[in-house]
């Protein structure tokens, strides 16, 4: 026969173990991270909200929604965030930040970002003047745009800057090339 004091200790220990097991069942579990598709959908919703806010000139809200979508990898939101930094809408004007966001969008071949980034490199806003980089970006923008005025404008800028770099003279609307 088991002595009473050992029996009681065993019951207390068993009760403690059962309590701990029950607590483990109630412990919050880490949720699975969202799928890439879910992240893309969330970024798309944030982009649409940003566009609505921008159209209503609610630049502070537009900036936050574009930032959310841009951080989610949405190339159009990255471009719009660059525009807002360049224009000082919803934030202070910051050409270096504009260039950073244009770079992210350009890495995804967003044509407007390629064009704006080329312009920044051509004139040296937020980045060092780099005529060769600007020419390359204008060419990529022209290739990324569908046929039409935007493609033609990118190609004209590329050609004018390339001629200026070759001759050493400034292209119209651009400082002297480096």
Buried (B, 14 or more C-beta within 10 A) or exposed (E): EEEEEEEEEEEEEEEEEEEEEEEEEEEEEEEEEEEEEEBBEBBBBBBEBBBEBBEEEBBEBBBBBBBBBBBBBBBBBBBBBBBBBBEEBBBEBBBEBBBBBBBBBBEBEBBBBBBBBBBBBBBBBBBEBBBEBBBBBBBBBBEBBEEEEBBEBBBEBBBBBBEBBEEEEBBEEBEEBE
